[in-house]
Amino acid sequence: MSLLKIHHYPDPVLKKVAAPVTEFDEDLRQLAYDMAETMYAAPGVGLAAPQVGISKRLAVIDCSSRDEEAQLLIMINPEIIDSEGESCEEEGCLSVPEYYAKVDRSASVKVRFQDLDEKTRIIEAQGLTAIACQHEIDHLDGILFVDHLSPLKRSLFRKKWKKIQEHMTEQM
């Protein structure tokens, strides 16, 4: 396994709608495990293939706490088939480092996806897992969490993002 490069806003790959996965082979399995290793190392709770420069409908999520056993969820071609309630929690993103904002989402979601063995699975998620599912599926549709912000907050984000980038460049 190996760590992958995480692409940062405003990389164009992050705005593309990812292609459905049609080949369930060893390359896909390796990509999923490399993405998981990258997510854990970052550290983060989710990572979508476009964030590592690959426009495929694949995402990995693990919302377990550091002192729990890992609960890796590998979702291929995921789609939200039902949602309920409202949630507004602070989110961050590995592709938008050092920036956090409150985002309106559904409180619970039902997600249909395929696993690495091409079996269709359905999960019902609440709390952080529901937020992570929505966040990662957004990535597969070319949507970043900052796209959910109001026009005023997006404008403030762009100004703050320039400062964050300058700070990150100085540290290199």
PyMOL commands that set and color helices and strands:
alter all, ss='L'
color gray80, all
select helices_A, chain A and resi 12-15+26-41+49-52+127-140+145-148+151-171
alter helices_A, ss='H'
color red, helices_A
select strands_A, chain A and resi 46-48+58-61+73-84+87-93+96-105+108-114+120-126
alter strands_A, ss='S'
color yellow, strands_A
deselect
rebuild
show_as cartoon
